[in-house]
């Protein structure tokens, strides 16, 4: 669902406001550390699985493609 608003987790914490996947992606791109950006990292937003992770939320991560 495109307008689904969920809690957003980043690192060990979580953001105060529930967001859509697109909003979480924009937040992640805007707040990416400059050293990761220079190293070629990209923002990735994934949705957790209730059965596997014990709840449903969006996770903001940074990774590189090789």
N, C-alpha and C positions, 0 to 999 in steps of 0.2 A: 504494500500500500504506500503510495507516494507521499501522502500527507501524515503518515504515522509519526507521532512525536514520542520519543523515548529519552530516557536519561542518557547523557553522554559521558563516557569515562575516558580519561586521558592519564596515562601513567598510573600512579597509585591513587589518584583522586578522581573526582567527578565534577562536572560543571553544575552550576546552580539551576540552570534553565533546561527544560526538555526541548529537544530540537528534532527537526526532520533530518534525514540523511544528507540532503543538500546543504542545510544550514550547518551541520556538523563538519562537512567537507570544507565549506567556506571558512569556518572558524579554524580548522586545522591548517589550511593553507596560510591564512593571515598570521597565525601564531607559531608557525614552524621556526625553530631556532635557525639563525642565519648560518651557523656552521654546517648544519645538515643540508640546507639549501645549496650552499657552495659545493658540498660533496656530492650533489646529484640525487639527493633523496626526494621522494614524492610522498604526498599525503594519501593515506588509504583509510576509508571508513568501512568497518565491517559490523554486521549485526550478530549479536550473540545468540546462542541456542539455549532455550530454557532447560532442556533435558541435560545438555552437556555442561553448561555453565551455571545453572541454578537460577537464572533470571534472563530477562531480555533487555538489552540496551545496545547503544551504538558505541563502538570503541574506535578512537582516533589513534592511528599508528603512522609511523614514518618508515619507509623502506626504500631500497634501491633495486632497480632492475638491472640484471647483468646480461 
